[in-house]
C-alpha cells in the first residue's frame, strides 16, 4: 500500500539445474546458487515480471524458491 525503496529479489537455483541467463540485469552468484535482481523503487501496486533461463541437469522433483525484500523490512516469499 506504500512505495518501497531498494527492492531486491533473490531466486535460489535448485540442485539439478544450471543457470543460463537472467533478464532485467539479474546477476548469477554460482557460489551461493542464486540469481539476484535489484529493482530499486517500486510504487504501491506496481508489479514486475522477472525471468531466468535454466537447464535441467538431473531428473527429479525440485523446489523453486524466490524472495523479495526492501529497505523498510518488508519481505515476501
Beta strands, then each sheet from edge to edge (+ up, - down):
strand 1: 4-12
strand 2: 17-22
strand 3: 27-29
strand 4: 34-42
strand 5: 52-56
strand 6: 65-69
strand 7: 75-76
sheet 1: 3+ 4- 1+ 6- 7+
sheet 2: 2+ 5-
end
